[in-house]
């Protein structure tokens, strides 16, 4: 429940403040969200009940969501169009490193029972980027006082709906790996392999965003995404019957590559048909659809686990990933719209 409230906070911030980011100022939003996020981390030790703790999580997620949105928007605005997927992918290496280092440090501190230090480090990790953001350039269009109003068409960008719909379905499939991997390892007696699962994923993500980063811009979206969609789906079917460590590591590697590409290429596609003043709205939709999938997926797939077990659940997850591939091909890959999306 507490984890879901964090996602709720992020969804609320991006939904209601996303269209107004340029009016407020991107750098200003990052600075303010960083300082307030720091304060929200310091509230945790004083929460003496689940209700207060959930309130703190909503606030934390709210400030995290708007800060992350602004950072992504600034990067999308300054990266050259012809290298956009590569630039976004390289920027998102910061997420890869943080998602590996953060859980490792916090889990070790958790085992020692030093929770106050965990919250203190979390507050510091919000404070440092807030201070550093004071020295950033705005990285976007200048909006004068007379024009400081929400982007027209409210909270929805129709041109981004196609790729965000694909991401939503894919995210439901991906949530099975995020949520059930550790308990699946216990059920199959592959606990050691599951411990290294996320390490393999992080290495694959790092490689894809460095060694293979130029593929989307040079050869197009289909070459970058379709093969990894296929490999990812096949790996999930293999994961359903995993009885050795190499199968676990194969799935982790496949997941790392597809996650790296679908985020960088997907964001590039989402903003390709709009002007810079609507980047924040498109990226907000992209991130919101992904977060909603990660919140809904465990609930739906958990029902499958309860009724049929983990193996069947991962088969269903593989079928969902195949459905997301079919949606990508039909909505973007082979339709006349690819003439618009395709790099000149």
ABEGO torsion letter per residue (X at the ends): XAAAAAAAAAAAAAAAAAAAAAAAEAAAAAAAAAAAAAAAAAAAAABABAAAAAAAAAAAAAAAAAAAAAAAAAAAAABBAAAAAAAAAAAAAAAAAAAAAAAAAAAAAAAAGBAAAAAAAAAAAAAAAAAAAAABBAGBBBBBAAABBBBBGEABBAAAAAAAAAAAAAAAAAAAAAAAAAAAAAAAGAAAAAAAAAAAAAAAAAAAAAAAAAAAAAAEAAAAAAAAAAAAAAAAAAAAABABAAAAAAAAAAAAAAAAAAAAAAAAAAAAABBAAAAAAAAAAAAAAAAAAAAAAAAAAAAAAAAAEAAAAAAAAAAAAAAAAAAAAAAAAABAAAAAABBX
